[in-house]
């Protein structure tokens, strides 16, 4: 099973059928990234810790100062980004809730900040409600409208998302370009998505804005990977690390190249093990489980999945719905938890009725032996509405179970072209279609 690991961003993963073969040569070189694995200092994290202490002391001395809540929230959000400690994300929420309550939800800036926090927690409906408040107020409207596009896209409300995208149209605007890229990706137009993300990258580089450069480099690296341009993907992860040596997501991206493209599970494990020493994100153990499965180490896979669920269980209320989609697939693998998978898939549909959410429900029903119901869900809510390889694989299995072999050849060809993204563990399953 292949899992994607980018919780904080809301870019949608897509599929494309590319004509050229994926690169077969060795791509990575340990010397390129070794210093980023063994790095001991994180200046950004250290500064965030200092900021947290500074503003906490200021707030304790003057509890009525609403302006202190913003810097405190930012400090905790940064700490969460680099450590994966969920309590910091929840503390960010607490400070932003307090700030909004103090000003009676009349500040678009505070409303936007809390909405961003809810997006990180996959609480998209609550994020939307806050943004609609901000929109009605009118101040900082350009920021609100961009965020409304993001949330509507996450909720599967394509019509509304497209309206906001059209309203912000400006090919000189970085924020518009990255959203246009997301939109094209969502529609299955990967080449266009890459083109617009490359345009955004140039804007960031011209402005010498390292934050935007970092963002565009890693998103481009993801897109290049989807397109089979593995060397370009690797180079852009390295570009990101050159700006921020502690950027964990870029190192995870390199680990995926080492595993999926080069089949070097020993080196991929070494990278992930180092990340685990400094980051508490549960999905790192899903990566470890993938590696163990590839090595036919099923006891190891079980161990890492237990680690994953242990972290979630210890903070179940805090994590909320952030890992629902992963958990549906994991629960569906076990007959003893299949009904839990179905219930969780229905909850995810209630949270956001996207094609991906319905695909999860279809997959859970298929795993429960209810192939006809699974097919009905696919036909009504999924087919032609998403290009994500993982979903296409689930569709193919459901078609096969329902005797629709005529649909398989094209899907099988597409899935083999997406094997890098799906991961090597899926190769045998696809070949059996």
NORWOTA-V217155 format. One record per backbone hydrogen bond with DSSP energy under -1.0 kcal/mol. NH is the residue of the N-H (numbers start at 1). CO is the residue of the C=O. Records with the same first field share a line. If there is no record, write none. Layout:
# NORWOTA-V217155
NH: CO / CO
This chain:
# NORWOTA-V217155
7: 5
32: 29
34: 30
36: 33
37: 33
38: 34
46: 42
47: 43
48: 44
49: 45
50: 46
51: 47
52: 48
53: 49
54: 50
55: 51
56: 52
57: 53
58: 54
59: 55
60: 56
61: 57
62: 58
65: 62
66: 64
68: 65
69: 66
72: 68
73: 69
74: 70
75: 71
76: 72
77: 73
78: 74
79: 75
80: 76
81: 77
82: 78
83: 79
84: 80
88: 85
90: 86
91: 87
92: 88
93: 89
94: 90
95: 91
96: 92
97: 93
98: 94
99: 95
100: 96
101: 97
102: 98
103: 99
104: 101
105: 100
111: 107
112: 108
113: 109
114: 110
115: 111
116: 112
117: 113
118: 114
119: 115
120: 116
121: 117
122: 119
123: 118
127: 123
128: 124
129: 125
130: 126
131: 127
132: 128
133: 129
134: 130
135: 131
136: 132
137: 133
138: 134
144: 140
145: 141
146: 142
147: 143
148: 144
149: 145
150: 146
151: 147
152: 148
153: 149
154: 150
155: 151
157: 152
158: 156
161: 157
162: 158
163: 159
164: 160
165: 161
166: 162
167: 163
168: 164
169: 166
173: 170
177: 173
178: 174
179: 175
180: 176
181: 177
182: 178
183: 179
184: 180
185: 181
186: 182
187: 183
188: 185
189: 184
190: 188
193: 189
194: 190
195: 191
196: 192
197: 193
198: 194
199: 195
200: 196
201: 197
202: 198
203: 199
204: 200
205: 201
206: 202
207: 203
209: 204
213: 209
214: 210
215: 211
216: 212
217: 213
218: 214
219: 215
220: 216
221: 217
222: 218
223: 219
224: 220
225: 221
226: 222
227: 223
228: 225
229: 224
230: 228
233: 229
234: 230
235: 231
236: 232
237: 233
238: 234
239: 235
240: 236
241: 237
242: 238
243: 239
244: 240
247: 244
248: 246
251: 247
252: 248
253: 249
254: 250
255: 251
256: 252
257: 253
258: 254
259: 255
260: 256
261: 257
262: 257
263: 259
264: 258
265: 263
268: 264
269: 265
270: 266
271: 267
272: 268
273: 269
274: 270
275: 271
276: 272
277: 273
278: 275
279: 275
280: 83
284: 281
285: 282
287: 283
288: 284
289: 285
290: 286
291: 287
292: 288
293: 289
294: 290
295: 291
296: 293
297: 292
298: 296
301: 297
302: 298
303: 299
304: 300
305: 301
306: 302
307: 303
308: 304
309: 305
310: 306
311: 307
312: 308
313: 309
314: 310
316: 313
319: 315
320: 316
322: 319
324: 321
327: 323
328: 324
329: 325
330: 326
331: 327
332: 328
334: 331
337: 334
341: 337
342: 338
343: 339
344: 340
345: 341
346: 342
347: 343
348: 344
349: 345
350: 346
351: 347
352: 348
354: 352
358: 354
359: 355
360: 356
361: 357
362: 358
363: 359
364: 360
365: 361
366: 362
367: 363
368: 364
369: 366
370: 365
374: 370
375: 371
376: 372
377: 373
378: 374
379: 375
380: 376
381: 377
382: 378
383: 378
385: 382
392: 388
393: 389
394: 390
395: 391
396: 392
397: 393
398: 394
399: 395
400: 396
401: 397
402: 398
403: 400
404: 399
407: 404
408: 405
411: 407
412: 408
413: 409
414: 410
415: 411
416: 412
417: 413
419: 416
422: 418
423: 419
426: 423
427: 424
430: 426
431: 427
432: 428
433: 430
